[in-house]
């Protein structure tokens, strides 16, 4: 089989496994990655992550280190010990600047809070997008109760703003001249 490599179909799907015990952080990461066209699976602890990994290895793992059950250090060691999982790229994310984080063999390390564009670029190196990113809708705080559910139901990514961005000069003229 010169030049031909067999890859499991699970890896071809390009899924991202997000392993994060903080529910809000996990939901934000999943929502962001899905809105940008990635297929995402999540786990709240190392044991759930290991089950996902053994069932369907993802294209990349986004791994928090401080987890209940099996922590990130242990999970990464288990991945590296399994020939099926050893080559799955692993992006470590951690809030602390603990020097022991550098001891974890990883493809990349991100520090929380991480810039959205840095996270997306990093994940994009390892996992393909399945669809175009969702459109972004910027809304005012006063209208969010009505607009957010509608925007989400139509697949839009919502960015909350405190005040409306100014209209370009040409647009202002056309709006005021139409009255």
N, C-alpha and C positions, 0 to 999 in steps of 0.2 A: 504494500500500500504506500508506495512512494509519493509523498506530497499530499496524501489524503489523511485527514484526521476525522475520526468519528466524534461527534459532540452530541450529548443528549439533547432531545428536543426541548427539555425544560430550559436549558441554557439558551436555546434559540429564541425563547419567548421574551427574553430580555427583562425579566421581572427584577424588582428591587425588594430585598427583604430589609425592612426597617425594624431594628431591635432597640426598643426604648421603653423603660418602665414608667416614665412620667406620661400619663394619659394625654394631657393637653399637648405636650411636645410631640408625642407620637402622632396625634391627630393632625397637627399643623404640618408635620413632615409629609404624612401620607397625602393630605389634601394638596399641598404644594406640588409634590411629585406627580400625582395623578393629573392635576390641572395642566402640567407641562407635558403630558402625553406618555408618562411612564406607567407601566403595569406594576402595582405595588401590593405586597403582602406585608403584614406587620405581626410582631410578637411583643408581648409585654415583659417577657423574662427569657432567660437563657434556655430553659427547658422547652418552652414553646418554639423558640427559634431553632433549636436542634431538631425538633419534630418536623418543622417546615423544611429545613435543610436536607434531612434524610428522605423526605417524600419527594421534593422537587427542588433541586439546587437552583438558586437564582443566578442571574448574571452578576450581581454584586450584593454585598451585605453592608448596610449602614449600621454600625454597631456601637451602642453606648457601652461603656465599661462597667459602670456601677449598676448592676442588675441583681434582682433577687433570684433565688434558686441556684442557677449557674451564672456566675458573673461573666463579664466580657472577656477577661483574661482566660478563664477556663474554657469558654465557648470557642475562642480562637484556637486554643491548644487542641481541642477536640476536632475542630475543622482541619487543622494541619496534620493530625494523626490519621485522618481518613483520606485515602487516595482520591475518592470521588469529590471531596470537598476542599482538598488542599489547594487547588488551583482557582477556586472561587475568589475573586477579588474582595478585599475587605477594607472598608473605609471606617476608621475609628473616629467616633465623636465623643468628646469629653468636655465637661465644664471646668474641671480643675486643671491646673498646670502641674499635676503630679508627675514627677520624673519617671515613675514606674509605667506610665502610659507609653513611654517611648520604648519600653522593653517588649511590647506586644508587636509581633511581626504583622505589619499592615501595609497595604498599598498606598494609603494616604491617611493623614490625621487632620481632623478639623476640630477647632475649638469653639464651643458654644459660648455666646451666641455667634452663629456663623452668618456671613452675608449670603443672602438668597442666591445671588449670581454665582458665588463660589461653590455652593452646594450643587447647584444645577450643572455647572461645568464639570465638577468632579464626577458626579453620577453619570453624566453624559459620556464620559470617557469609557465607561464599562457597560452601560445598558442603553440599548436603542430606544427611541421613543416609538410608541405604537400609533400615535395619532398626533395631529397638530396641536400645539398648545391651545388651551381654551382662551377665548378673548378675555381681556382684562376690563373690568368695569370699575370706574372710580365713582364713589357715591358720597354724599354728605351724611354726616352723623344723624341729622334730623330725619332723614328719609330711609335709614337703613332697615327699620322694621318691615317696611313694605317692599323695598327693592331687593334686599339680600336673598330672601327665599325664591323670588322670581329669577334672579340672576343665576343662582345655584341650580335651579331646576332646568335651566337652559345651558348648563355646562360652562358658565362664565366664572372666571376667577375674580373675586371681589377684593378691592383694595379700599380700605376706609380712609377718608380724608376729613380734615377738620374744616376746611373751607374749600369752596370750588376754585379750580384753577382759573386764572384770568383767560378770557377769550382773546384770541389773536385780534389785532387791530382791524383786519378786513372783516372778520366775523362780527365784531362789535358794530361796525358801520351798517352792515346789512341787517342786523337785528334791529337797530334803532331806526333805520330808514323804512322798515316795513310797518311801523306803527302808524 
